[in-house]
Amino acid sequence: MEENKIKFPRSILLPLIKYLKGEKKRLKETKDELKKEDPFVIGNRDDDNSIDSEVAETVEHDRSSAMRSQVTRSIIEIRKTLTRIKLGKYGICASCGKMIDTDRLAVNLTAEFCVACEAAKEKKRG
């Protein structure tokens, strides 16, 4: 795996690390705010037991829950990316070991796979 010897310069990685850590902090705050808005979590559900209020609370809970799940996935991706940077494997495909195209990384800083491996992975999913 000759490609593993190729590494990004520190001058590129340091601002990236700073950005990712800031983004992780922002996402954690967003997750906390979403949790506060969830009527099923905060316990301030309306005493009105009408169908309309039940439906509205359920919809709000589902929305909040889905958004928290997406934020959690983003936080996990950032943690994995920070770990790859620390290990010197940032920009290296986790599947084939080749360099991930820099244009792909520019669009998705947390990309773990090259385009070919990502496409193969998606094809297996179905």
PyMOL commands that set and color helices and strands:
alter all, ss='L'
color gray80, all
select helices_A, chain A and resi 2-5+10-37+39-42+51-86+102-107+115-125
alter helices_A, ss='H'
color red, helices_A
deselect
rebuild
show_as cartoon
